[in-house]
Amino acid sequence: MISIGTNALASSIVLALRPRPTDAPIIDRRGFLAELKATLPEALRNLQQGSVAPVDMAQAAIGPGMATFSRYARVVEPSGEAMSVRDALRAINGVLDEVLSAQEGDFDDDTRWCVAWFETHGFDVASYGEAETLASAKNASVAALARGGVVSSGGGKVKLFSPEELPADYDPRTDDRISLWEVVLHMARALSDGGLDPAGRILAGAEARGLDMTSAHELAYLLYSLSEKKGLTQAGILFNTLGSSWPEVRAAATSAAERPTPEAAVTLDFGELGD
């Protein structure tokens, strides 16, 4: 009751203290960063699967990051001084950004183009020449992206469609050129406009097409992070809601997949039934 009408955390985060062994080793900064890069990816996936909201991910990542930092009696900086907790937190945040970006390796070519374009331009208009240059680097095609319905292209300009600009009747089963980017943006819009059922139907349809929706979940977290950095508040809210609601959307998708399609429905001829 007290929190009504005030800002509140979307997730409750608990840090558990662990006594440090008396014989804890010493490590240098390079070794500490290497261990963070080795351990944070799995920790991040566990946090995402646990539905920690994207808005709380940086805070939640402190746990596994500081677990690595506190494993050592001291982390030695190049200057010979001990790394402070403040600097350790900066390092954890830096590696977290790298891990989120590294997840792009699981995305299709169209999605990797869209992510790179969004990171630079958001949903603003930019030049066609720049779009073509990026497309060559990402093994994509601006013309194909336009036919796929994720960008508008004309007059020497290119623009990504924002979620609210996408059509409301999207069905991934009939999409001629499907991508994780398109599915995630449609899911974010459907969840905002219609709730769990329409978002679940899109998820179920995308899986029926063979898309890896674990990567789609990761994309929602990445898009929230990029939206936050670019100050795109409305987009950030959509992606944060999608990322944190994924288990509920997944349950709705399961129900949608189990529901018979109209073609599979059985029609009864009541004229054949006896009195």
ChimeraX commands (.cxc) that place a marker at each C-alpha (Angstrom):
marker #1 position 0.00,0.00,0.00 radius 0.5
marker #1 position 2.79,2.40,0.85 radius 0.5
marker #1 position 4.42,2.01,-2.60 radius 0.5
marker #1 position 1.26,2.85,-4.59 radius 0.5
marker #1 position 1.94,5.82,-6.83 radius 0.5
marker #1 position 5.70,5.76,-6.18 radius 0.5
marker #1 position 8.68,4.30,-8.00 radius 0.5
marker #1 position 9.43,0.73,-7.00 radius 0.5
marker #1 position 11.84,-1.97,-8.16 radius 0.5
marker #1 position 10.44,-4.45,-10.64 radius 0.5
marker #1 position 12.56,-7.14,-8.98 radius 0.5
marker #1 position 13.62,-7.82,-5.41 radius 0.5
marker #1 position 17.38,-8.34,-5.29 radius 0.5
marker #1 position 19.17,-9.95,-2.35 radius 0.5
marker #1 position 22.94,-10.10,-1.85 radius 0.5
marker #1 position 24.14,-12.97,0.35 radius 0.5
marker #1 position 27.44,-12.49,2.19 radius 0.5
marker #1 position 30.02,-15.26,1.89 radius 0.5
marker #1 position 33.05,-15.41,4.22 radius 0.5
marker #1 position 36.29,-15.09,2.27 radius 0.5
marker #1 position 38.80,-17.91,2.89 radius 0.5
marker #1 position 41.90,-16.85,4.80 radius 0.5
marker #1 position 44.06,-18.31,2.03 radius 0.5
marker #1 position 42.25,-16.47,-0.81 radius 0.5
marker #1 position 44.62,-15.83,-3.74 radius 0.5
marker #1 position 45.61,-12.55,-5.38 radius 0.5
marker #1 position 44.85,-11.78,-9.03 radius 0.5
marker #1 position 45.72,-8.92,-11.37 radius 0.5
marker #1 position 43.19,-6.76,-13.23 radius 0.5
marker #1 position 43.62,-8.60,-16.51 radius 0.5
marker #1 position 42.95,-11.96,-14.86 radius 0.5
marker #1 position 39.91,-10.57,-13.05 radius 0.5
marker #1 position 38.40,-9.22,-16.29 radius 0.5
marker #1 position 39.10,-12.51,-18.06 radius 0.5
marker #1 position 37.27,-14.42,-15.33 radius 0.5
marker #1 position 34.33,-12.02,-15.50 radius 0.5
marker #1 position 34.08,-12.57,-19.26 radius 0.5
marker #1 position 34.16,-16.33,-18.70 radius 0.5
marker #1 position 31.54,-16.48,-15.93 radius 0.5
marker #1 position 29.10,-13.63,-16.58 radius 0.5
marker #1 position 27.53,-15.03,-19.81 radius 0.5
marker #1 position 26.11,-18.08,-18.03 radius 0.5
marker #1 position 25.11,-15.98,-15.01 radius 0.5
marker #1 position 23.32,-13.54,-17.33 radius 0.5
marker #1 position 21.39,-16.35,-19.03 radius 0.5
marker #1 position 20.33,-17.67,-15.62 radius 0.5
marker #1 position 19.11,-14.21,-14.61 radius 0.5
marker #1 position 17.19,-13.83,-17.88 radius 0.5
marker #1 position 15.59,-17.26,-17.47 radius 0.5
marker #1 position 14.66,-16.27,-13.94 radius 0.5
marker #1 position 12.75,-13.32,-15.43 radius 0.5
marker #1 position 14.79,-10.59,-13.76 radius 0.5
marker #1 position 13.42,-7.49,-15.49 radius 0.5
marker #1 position 15.76,-5.87,-18.04 radius 0.5
marker #1 position 15.55,-2.62,-16.06 radius 0.5
marker #1 position 17.06,-4.45,-13.05 radius 0.5
marker #1 position 19.66,-6.50,-14.95 radius 0.5
marker #1 position 22.60,-4.19,-14.21 radius 0.5
marker #1 position 21.79,-4.35,-10.50 radius 0.5
marker #1 position 21.23,-8.11,-10.55 radius 0.5
marker #1 position 24.55,-8.70,-12.35 radius 0.5
marker #1 position 26.33,-7.23,-9.33 radius 0.5
marker #1 position 25.78,-10.56,-7.54 radius 0.5
marker #1 position 27.76,-12.91,-9.82 radius 0.5
marker #1 position 30.23,-10.12,-10.61 radius 0.5
marker #1 position 31.05,-9.39,-6.99 radius 0.5
marker #1 position 31.14,-13.12,-6.28 radius 0.5
marker #1 position 34.12,-13.26,-8.63 radius 0.5
marker #1 position 35.70,-10.12,-7.17 radius 0.5
marker #1 position 35.35,-11.27,-3.57 radius 0.5
marker #1 position 36.86,-14.66,-4.33 radius 0.5
marker #1 position 40.28,-13.00,-4.18 radius 0.5
marker #1 position 42.09,-11.38,-1.30 radius 0.5
marker #1 position 43.01,-8.56,-3.66 radius 0.5
marker #1 position 42.71,-7.56,-7.30 radius 0.5
marker #1 position 45.88,-5.72,-8.25 radius 0.5
marker #1 position 45.71,-2.73,-10.60 radius 0.5
marker #1 position 48.59,-2.03,-13.06 radius 0.5
marker #1 position 49.72,0.68,-10.64 radius 0.5
marker #1 position 50.16,-1.94,-7.91 radius 0.5
marker #1 position 47.24,-0.64,-5.87 radius 0.5
marker #1 position 44.27,-2.79,-4.88 radius 0.5
marker #1 position 41.15,-2.42,-7.02 radius 0.5
marker #1 position 38.37,-0.62,-5.14 radius 0.5
marker #1 position 34.79,-1.87,-4.99 radius 0.5
marker #1 position 33.74,1.16,-7.08 radius 0.5
marker #1 position 36.17,0.20,-9.84 radius 0.5
marker #1 position 35.08,-3.43,-9.61 radius 0.5
marker #1 position 31.47,-2.38,-10.20 radius 0.5
marker #1 position 32.53,-0.31,-13.22 radius 0.5
marker #1 position 34.34,-3.37,-14.61 radius 0.5
marker #1 position 31.30,-5.58,-14.03 radius 0.5
marker #1 position 29.03,-3.13,-15.88 radius 0.5
marker #1 position 31.51,-2.92,-18.75 radius 0.5
marker #1 position 31.68,-6.70,-19.13 radius 0.5
marker #1 position 27.88,-6.91,-18.85 radius 0.5
marker #1 position 27.57,-4.61,-21.88 radius 0.5
marker #1 position 30.03,-6.80,-23.77 radius 0.5
marker #1 position 28.09,-9.97,-22.90 radius 0.5
marker #1 position 24.79,-8.48,-24.06 radius 0.5
marker #1 position 26.38,-7.41,-27.33 radius 0.5
marker #1 position 28.04,-10.81,-27.80 radius 0.5
marker #1 position 24.62,-12.48,-27.82 radius 0.5
marker #1 position 24.16,-10.96,-31.28 radius 0.5
marker #1 position 26.12,-13.92,-32.64 radius 0.5
marker #1 position 22.97,-16.02,-32.24 radius 0.5
marker #1 position 20.85,-13.63,-34.33 radius 0.5
marker #1 position 20.00,-13.88,-38.03 radius 0.5
marker #1 position 21.58,-11.46,-40.52 radius 0.5
marker #1 position 18.53,-9.19,-40.78 radius 0.5
marker #1 position 18.33,-8.90,-36.99 radius 0.5
marker #1 position 22.03,-8.09,-36.66 radius 0.5
marker #1 position 21.58,-5.29,-39.23 radius 0.5
marker #1 position 18.55,-3.94,-37.36 radius 0.5
marker #1 position 20.36,-4.02,-34.01 radius 0.5
marker #1 position 23.38,-2.16,-35.42 radius 0.5
marker #1 position 21.14,0.42,-37.14 radius 0.5
marker #1 position 19.01,0.86,-34.01 radius 0.5
marker #1 position 22.12,1.34,-31.87 radius 0.5
marker #1 position 23.17,4.27,-34.10 radius 0.5
marker #1 position 19.90,5.81,-35.30 radius 0.5
marker #1 position 17.10,4.40,-33.15 radius 0.5
marker #1 position 13.84,4.86,-35.07 radius 0.5
marker #1 position 15.05,8.05,-36.78 radius 0.5
marker #1 position 15.55,8.56,-40.53 radius 0.5
marker #1 position 19.08,8.26,-41.97 radius 0.5
marker #1 position 20.71,8.00,-45.39 radius 0.5
marker #1 position 20.24,5.06,-47.73 radius 0.5
marker #1 position 23.96,4.96,-48.50 radius 0.5
marker #1 position 24.81,4.37,-44.85 radius 0.5
marker #1 position 22.17,1.64,-44.69 radius 0.5
marker #1 position 23.62,-0.12,-47.75 radius 0.5
marker #1 position 27.14,0.04,-46.33 radius 0.5
marker #1 position 25.97,-1.58,-43.11 radius 0.5
marker #1 position 23.97,-4.16,-45.07 radius 0.5
marker #1 position 27.12,-5.22,-46.94 radius 0.5
marker #1 position 28.92,-5.72,-43.62 radius 0.5
marker #1 position 26.02,-7.71,-42.11 radius 0.5
marker #1 position 25.23,-9.85,-45.18 radius 0.5
marker #1 position 21.79,-8.23,-45.42 radius 0.5
marker #1 position 19.86,-6.24,-48.04 radius 0.5
marker #1 position 18.01,-2.97,-47.49 radius 0.5
marker #1 position 15.55,-3.84,-50.26 radius 0.5
marker #1 position 14.84,-7.22,-48.66 radius 0.5
marker #1 position 14.44,-5.60,-45.24 radius 0.5
marker #1 position 11.90,-3.22,-46.75 radius 0.5
marker #1 position 10.01,-6.10,-48.38 radius 0.5
marker #1 position 10.10,-7.89,-45.03 radius 0.5
marker #1 position 8.32,-4.97,-43.38 radius 0.5
marker #1 position 10.94,-3.86,-40.86 radius 0.5
marker #1 position 12.15,-0.66,-42.56 radius 0.5
marker #1 position 10.78,2.04,-44.82 radius 0.5
marker #1 position 13.03,2.96,-47.73 radius 0.5
marker #1 position 12.63,5.71,-50.31 radius 0.5
marker #1 position 13.92,9.09,-51.42 radius 0.5
marker #1 position 17.44,8.18,-50.35 radius 0.5
marker #1 position 16.32,7.64,-46.75 radius 0.5
marker #1 position 15.87,4.59,-44.53 radius 0.5
marker #1 position 14.01,4.24,-41.24 radius 0.5
marker #1 position 13.30,1.34,-38.89 radius 0.5
marker #1 position 9.63,0.91,-38.07 radius 0.5
marker #1 position 8.93,1.36,-34.37 radius 0.5
marker #1 position 6.62,-1.15,-32.62 radius 0.5
marker #1 position 3.62,1.20,-32.78 radius 0.5
marker #1 position 4.11,1.62,-36.55 radius 0.5
marker #1 position 3.83,-2.12,-37.21 radius 0.5
marker #1 position 0.56,-3.71,-38.39 radius 0.5
marker #1 position -1.64,-5.15,-35.66 radius 0.5
marker #1 position -2.58,-8.35,-37.53 radius 0.5
marker #1 position 0.91,-9.87,-37.78 radius 0.5
marker #1 position 1.11,-13.67,-38.14 radius 0.5
marker #1 position 4.61,-15.19,-38.25 radius 0.5
marker #1 position 3.22,-18.32,-39.94 radius 0.5
marker #1 position 2.53,-16.32,-43.10 radius 0.5
marker #1 position 5.61,-14.08,-43.00 radius 0.5
marker #1 position 7.64,-14.53,-46.21 radius 0.5
marker #1 position 10.82,-13.09,-44.65 radius 0.5
marker #1 position 10.85,-13.63,-40.90 radius 0.5
marker #1 position 13.48,-12.41,-38.44 radius 0.5
marker #1 position 13.96,-12.33,-34.68 radius 0.5
marker #1 position 13.87,-8.53,-34.81 radius 0.5
marker #1 position 10.46,-8.46,-36.45 radius 0.5
marker #1 position 9.02,-11.09,-34.11 radius 0.5
marker #1 position 10.26,-9.35,-30.96 radius 0.5
marker #1 position 8.93,-5.94,-32.00 radius 0.5
marker #1 position 5.55,-7.44,-32.89 radius 0.5
marker #1 position 5.46,-9.30,-29.57 radius 0.5
marker #1 position 6.29,-6.11,-27.66 radius 0.5
marker #1 position 3.46,-4.27,-29.42 radius 0.5
marker #1 position 0.99,-7.14,-29.01 radius 0.5
marker #1 position 1.76,-7.45,-25.30 radius 0.5
marker #1 position 1.27,-3.72,-24.78 radius 0.5
marker #1 position -1.91,-3.44,-26.87 radius 0.5
marker #1 position -3.65,-6.77,-26.26 radius 0.5
marker #1 position -1.95,-8.57,-23.39 radius 0.5
marker #1 position -0.55,-12.09,-23.06 radius 0.5
marker #1 position -2.73,-14.00,-25.53 radius 0.5
marker #1 position -1.80,-12.11,-28.73 radius 0.5
marker #1 position 1.87,-12.01,-27.71 radius 0.5
marker #1 position 1.72,-15.75,-26.98 radius 0.5
marker #1 position 0.20,-16.47,-30.38 radius 0.5
marker #1 position 3.09,-14.68,-32.08 radius 0.5
marker #1 position 5.63,-16.63,-30.01 radius 0.5
marker #1 position 3.91,-19.93,-30.84 radius 0.5
marker #1 position 3.77,-19.04,-34.52 radius 0.5
marker #1 position 7.45,-18.06,-34.61 radius 0.5
marker #1 position 8.45,-21.36,-32.99 radius 0.5
marker #1 position 6.31,-23.20,-35.55 radius 0.5
marker #1 position 8.49,-21.50,-38.18 radius 0.5
marker #1 position 11.63,-22.84,-36.46 radius 0.5
marker #1 position 12.89,-19.64,-34.80 radius 0.5
marker #1 position 15.00,-19.92,-31.64 radius 0.5
marker #1 position 12.91,-17.97,-29.18 radius 0.5
marker #1 position 15.58,-18.19,-26.48 radius 0.5
marker #1 position 17.56,-15.82,-28.70 radius 0.5
marker #1 position 14.42,-13.68,-29.06 radius 0.5
marker #1 position 14.28,-13.38,-25.26 radius 0.5
marker #1 position 17.93,-12.29,-25.22 radius 0.5
marker #1 position 17.15,-9.74,-27.95 radius 0.5
marker #1 position 14.44,-8.16,-25.78 radius 0.5
marker #1 position 17.04,-7.57,-23.04 radius 0.5
marker #1 position 19.54,-6.14,-25.51 radius 0.5
marker #1 position 16.95,-3.79,-27.01 radius 0.5
marker #1 position 16.00,-2.52,-23.57 radius 0.5
marker #1 position 19.67,-1.80,-22.85 radius 0.5
marker #1 position 20.10,0.06,-26.15 radius 0.5
marker #1 position 16.83,1.98,-25.67 radius 0.5
marker #1 position 17.95,3.11,-22.22 radius 0.5
marker #1 position 21.28,4.36,-23.57 radius 0.5
marker #1 position 19.55,6.30,-26.36 radius 0.5
marker #1 position 16.92,7.77,-24.05 radius 0.5
marker #1 position 14.05,6.02,-25.88 radius 0.5
marker #1 position 11.77,5.75,-22.88 radius 0.5
marker #1 position 8.66,4.39,-24.59 radius 0.5
marker #1 position 10.57,1.69,-26.47 radius 0.5
marker #1 position 12.45,0.81,-23.29 radius 0.5
marker #1 position 9.18,0.27,-21.43 radius 0.5
marker #1 position 7.91,-2.07,-24.16 radius 0.5
marker #1 position 11.08,-4.18,-24.24 radius 0.5
marker #1 position 11.39,-4.25,-20.44 radius 0.5
marker #1 position 7.80,-5.47,-20.11 radius 0.5
marker #1 position 8.35,-8.16,-22.74 radius 0.5
marker #1 position 11.59,-9.39,-21.17 radius 0.5
marker #1 position 10.18,-9.59,-17.65 radius 0.5
marker #1 position 6.86,-11.13,-18.79 radius 0.5
marker #1 position 8.46,-13.88,-20.86 radius 0.5
marker #1 position 7.32,-16.85,-18.67 radius 0.5
marker #1 position 3.72,-15.65,-18.84 radius 0.5
marker #1 position 3.97,-15.10,-22.61 radius 0.5
marker #1 position 5.52,-18.57,-22.91 radius 0.5
marker #1 position 2.56,-20.07,-21.02 radius 0.5
marker #1 position 0.15,-18.24,-23.33 radius 0.5
marker #1 position 2.10,-19.59,-26.33 radius 0.5
marker #1 position 1.78,-23.14,-25.03 radius 0.5
marker #1 position -1.97,-22.70,-24.70 radius 0.5
marker #1 position -2.16,-21.25,-28.20 radius 0.5
marker #1 position -0.17,-24.16,-29.64 radius 0.5
marker #1 position -2.46,-26.70,-27.96 radius 0.5
marker #1 position -5.61,-24.94,-29.15 radius 0.5
marker #1 position -6.99,-26.54,-32.37 radius 0.5
marker #1 position -6.89,-24.44,-35.51 radius 0.5
marker #1 position -10.13,-23.78,-37.42 radius 0.5
marker #1 position -9.06,-26.31,-40.08 radius 0.5
marker #1 position -8.69,-28.97,-37.40 radius 0.5
marker #1 position -12.01,-28.29,-35.74 radius 0.5
marker #1 position -14.56,-31.08,-35.97 radius 0.5
marker #1 position -17.93,-30.13,-37.42 radius 0.5
marker #1 position -20.93,-32.09,-36.19 radius 0.5
marker #1 position -23.91,-32.72,-38.47 radius 0.5
marker #1 position -26.78,-32.65,-36.01 radius 0.5
marker #1 position -29.07,-34.07,-38.71 radius 0.5
marker #1 position -27.29,-37.37,-38.30 radius 0.5
marker #1 position -28.05,-37.57,-34.58 radius 0.5
marker #1 position -31.00,-39.50,-33.33 radius 0.5
marker #1 position -33.90,-37.96,-31.35 radius 0.5
marker link #1:1,2 radius 0.2
marker link #1:2,3 radius 0.2
marker link #1:3,4 radius 0.2
marker link #1:4,5 radius 0.2
marker link #1:5,6 radius 0.2
marker link #1:6,7 radius 0.2
marker link #1:7,8 radius 0.2
marker link #1:8,9 radius 0.2
marker link #1:9,10 radius 0.2
marker link #1:10,11 radius 0.2
marker link #1:11,12 radius 0.2
marker link #1:12,13 radius 0.2
marker link #1:13,14 radius 0.2
marker link #1:14,15 radius 0.2
marker link #1:15,16 radius 0.2
marker link #1:16,17 radius 0.2
marker link #1:17,18 radius 0.2
marker link #1:18,19 radius 0.2
marker link #1:19,20 radius 0.2
marker link #1:20,21 radius 0.2
marker link #1:21,22 radius 0.2
marker link #1:22,23 radius 0.2
marker link #1:23,24 radius 0.2
marker link #1:24,25 radius 0.2
marker link #1:25,26 radius 0.2
marker link #1:26,27 radius 0.2
marker link #1:27,28 radius 0.2
marker link #1:28,29 radius 0.2
marker link #1:29,30 radius 0.2
marker link #1:30,31 radius 0.2
marker link #1:31,32 radius 0.2
marker link #1:32,33 radius 0.2
marker link #1:33,34 radius 0.2
marker link #1:34,35 radius 0.2
marker link #1:35,36 radius 0.2
marker link #1:36,37 radius 0.2
marker link #1:37,38 radius 0.2
marker link #1:38,39 radius 0.2
marker link #1:39,40 radius 0.2
marker link #1:40,41 radius 0.2
marker link #1:41,42 radius 0.2
marker link #1:42,43 radius 0.2
marker link #1:43,44 radius 0.2
marker link #1:44,45 radius 0.2
marker link #1:45,46 radius 0.2
marker link #1:46,47 radius 0.2
marker link #1:47,48 radius 0.2
marker link #1:48,49 radius 0.2
marker link #1:49,50 radius 0.2
marker link #1:50,51 radius 0.2
marker link #1:51,52 radius 0.2
marker link #1:52,53 radius 0.2
marker link #1:53,54 radius 0.2
marker link #1:54,55 radius 0.2
marker link #1:55,56 radius 0.2
marker link #1:56,57 radius 0.2
marker link #1:57,58 radius 0.2
marker link #1:58,59 radius 0.2
marker link #1:59,60 radius 0.2
marker link #1:60,61 radius 0.2
marker link #1:61,62 radius 0.2
marker link #1:62,63 radius 0.2
marker link #1:63,64 radius 0.2
marker link #1:64,65 radius 0.2
marker link #1:65,66 radius 0.2
marker link #1:66,67 radius 0.2
marker link #1:67,68 radius 0.2
marker link #1:68,69 radius 0.2
marker link #1:69,70 radius 0.2
marker link #1:70,71 radius 0.2
marker link #1:71,72 radius 0.2
marker link #1:72,73 radius 0.2
marker link #1:73,74 radius 0.2
marker link #1:74,75 radius 0.2
marker link #1:75,76 radius 0.2
marker link #1:76,77 radius 0.2
marker link #1:77,78 radius 0.2
marker link #1:78,79 radius 0.2
marker link #1:79,80 radius 0.2
marker link #1:80,81 radius 0.2
marker link #1:81,82 radius 0.2
marker link #1:82,83 radius 0.2
marker link #1:83,84 radius 0.2
marker link #1:84,85 radius 0.2
marker link #1:85,86 radius 0.2
marker link #1:86,87 radius 0.2
marker link #1:87,88 radius 0.2
marker link #1:88,89 radius 0.2
marker link #1:89,90 radius 0.2
marker link #1:90,91 radius 0.2
marker link #1:91,92 radius 0.2
marker link #1:92,93 radius 0.2
marker link #1:93,94 radius 0.2
marker link #1:94,95 radius 0.2
marker link #1:95,96 radius 0.2
marker link #1:96,97 radius 0.2
marker link #1:97,98 radius 0.2
marker link #1:98,99 radius 0.2
marker link #1:99,100 radius 0.2
marker link #1:100,101 radius 0.2
marker link #1:101,102 radius 0.2
marker link #1:102,103 radius 0.2
marker link #1:103,104 radius 0.2
marker link #1:104,105 radius 0.2
marker link #1:105,106 radius 0.2
marker link #1:106,107 radius 0.2
marker link #1:107,108 radius 0.2
marker link #1:108,109 radius 0.2
marker link #1:109,110 radius 0.2
marker link #1:110,111 radius 0.2
marker link #1:111,112 radius 0.2
marker link #1:112,113 radius 0.2
marker link #1:113,114 radius 0.2
marker link #1:114,115 radius 0.2
marker link #1:115,116 radius 0.2
marker link #1:116,117 radius 0.2
marker link #1:117,118 radius 0.2
marker link #1:118,119 radius 0.2
marker link #1:119,120 radius 0.2
marker link #1:120,121 radius 0.2
marker link #1:121,122 radius 0.2
marker link #1:122,123 radius 0.2
marker link #1:123,124 radius 0.2
marker link #1:124,125 radius 0.2
marker link #1:125,126 radius 0.2
marker link #1:126,127 radius 0.2
marker link #1:127,128 radius 0.2
marker link #1:128,129 radius 0.2
marker link #1:129,130 radius 0.2
marker link #1:130,131 radius 0.2
marker link #1:131,132 radius 0.2
marker link #1:132,133 radius 0.2
marker link #1:133,134 radius 0.2
marker link #1:134,135 radius 0.2
marker link #1:135,136 radius 0.2
marker link #1:136,137 radius 0.2
marker link #1:137,138 radius 0.2
marker link #1:138,139 radius 0.2
marker link #1:139,140 radius 0.2
marker link #1:140,141 radius 0.2
marker link #1:141,142 radius 0.2
marker link #1:142,143 radius 0.2
marker link #1:143,144 radius 0.2
marker link #1:144,145 radius 0.2
marker link #1:145,146 radius 0.2
marker link #1:146,147 radius 0.2
marker link #1:147,148 radius 0.2
marker link #1:148,149 radius 0.2
marker link #1:149,150 radius 0.2
marker link #1:150,151 radius 0.2
marker link #1:151,152 radius 0.2
marker link #1:152,153 radius 0.2
marker link #1:153,154 radius 0.2
marker link #1:154,155 radius 0.2
marker link #1:155,156 radius 0.2
marker link #1:156,157 radius 0.2
marker link #1:157,158 radius 0.2
marker link #1:158,159 radius 0.2
marker link #1:159,160 radius 0.2
marker link #1:160,161 radius 0.2
marker link #1:161,162 radius 0.2
marker link #1:162,163 radius 0.2
marker link #1:163,164 radius 0.2
marker link #1:164,165 radius 0.2
marker link #1:165,166 radius 0.2
marker link #1:166,167 radius 0.2
marker link #1:167,168 radius 0.2
marker link #1:168,169 radius 0.2
marker link #1:169,170 radius 0.2
marker link #1:170,171 radius 0.2
marker link #1:171,172 radius 0.2
marker link #1:172,173 radius 0.2
marker link #1:173,174 radius 0.2
marker link #1:174,175 radius 0.2
marker link #1:175,176 radius 0.2
marker link #1:176,177 radius 0.2
marker link #1:177,178 radius 0.2
marker link #1:178,179 radius 0.2
marker link #1:179,180 radius 0.2
marker link #1:180,181 radius 0.2
marker link #1:181,182 radius 0.2
marker link #1:182,183 radius 0.2
marker link #1:183,184 radius 0.2
marker link #1:184,185 radius 0.2
marker link #1:185,186 radius 0.2
marker link #1:186,187 radius 0.2
marker link #1:187,188 radius 0.2
marker link #1:188,189 radius 0.2
marker link #1:189,190 radius 0.2
marker link #1:190,191 radius 0.2
marker link #1:191,192 radius 0.2
marker link #1:192,193 radius 0.2
marker link #1:193,194 radius 0.2
marker link #1:194,195 radius 0.2
marker link #1:195,196 radius 0.2
marker link #1:196,197 radius 0.2
marker link #1:197,198 radius 0.2
marker link #1:198,199 radius 0.2
marker link #1:199,200 radius 0.2
marker link #1:200,201 radius 0.2
marker link #1:201,202 radius 0.2
marker link #1:202,203 radius 0.2
marker link #1:203,204 radius 0.2
marker link #1:204,205 radius 0.2
marker link #1:205,206 radius 0.2
marker link #1:206,207 radius 0.2
marker link #1:207,208 radius 0.2
marker link #1:208,209 radius 0.2
marker link #1:209,210 radius 0.2
marker link #1:210,211 radius 0.2
marker link #1:211,212 radius 0.2
marker link #1:212,213 radius 0.2
marker link #1:213,214 radius 0.2
marker link #1:214,215 radius 0.2
marker link #1:215,216 radius 0.2
marker link #1:216,217 radius 0.2
marker link #1:217,218 radius 0.2
marker link #1:218,219 radius 0.2
marker link #1:219,220 radius 0.2
marker link #1:220,221 radius 0.2
marker link #1:221,222 radius 0.2
marker link #1:222,223 radius 0.2
marker link #1:223,224 radius 0.2
marker link #1:224,225 radius 0.2
marker link #1:225,226 radius 0.2
marker link #1:226,227 radius 0.2
marker link #1:227,228 radius 0.2
marker link #1:228,229 radius 0.2
marker link #1:229,230 radius 0.2
marker link #1:230,231 radius 0.2
marker link #1:231,232 radius 0.2
marker link #1:232,233 radius 0.2
marker link #1:233,234 radius 0.2
marker link #1:234,235 radius 0.2
marker link #1:235,236 radius 0.2
marker link #1:236,237 radius 0.2
marker link #1:237,238 radius 0.2
marker link #1:238,239 radius 0.2
marker link #1:239,240 radius 0.2
marker link #1:240,241 radius 0.2
marker link #1:241,242 radius 0.2
marker link #1:242,243 radius 0.2
marker link #1:243,244 radius 0.2
marker link #1:244,245 radius 0.2
marker link #1:245,246 radius 0.2
marker link #1:246,247 radius 0.2
marker link #1:247,248 radius 0.2
marker link #1:248,249 radius 0.2
marker link #1:249,250 radius 0.2
marker link #1:250,251 radius 0.2
marker link #1:251,252 radius 0.2
marker link #1:252,253 radius 0.2
marker link #1:253,254 radius 0.2
marker link #1:254,255 radius 0.2
marker link #1:255,256 radius 0.2
marker link #1:256,257 radius 0.2
marker link #1:257,258 radius 0.2
marker link #1:258,259 radius 0.2
marker link #1:259,260 radius 0.2
marker link #1:260,261 radius 0.2
marker link #1:261,262 radius 0.2
marker link #1:262,263 radius 0.2
marker link #1:263,264 radius 0.2
marker link #1:264,265 radius 0.2
marker link #1:265,266 radius 0.2
marker link #1:266,267 radius 0.2
marker link #1:267,268 radius 0.2
marker link #1:268,269 radius 0.2
marker link #1:269,270 radius 0.2
marker link #1:270,271 radius 0.2
marker link #1:271,272 radius 0.2
marker link #1:272,273 radius 0.2
marker link #1:273,274 radius 0.2
marker link #1:274,275 radius 0.2
view
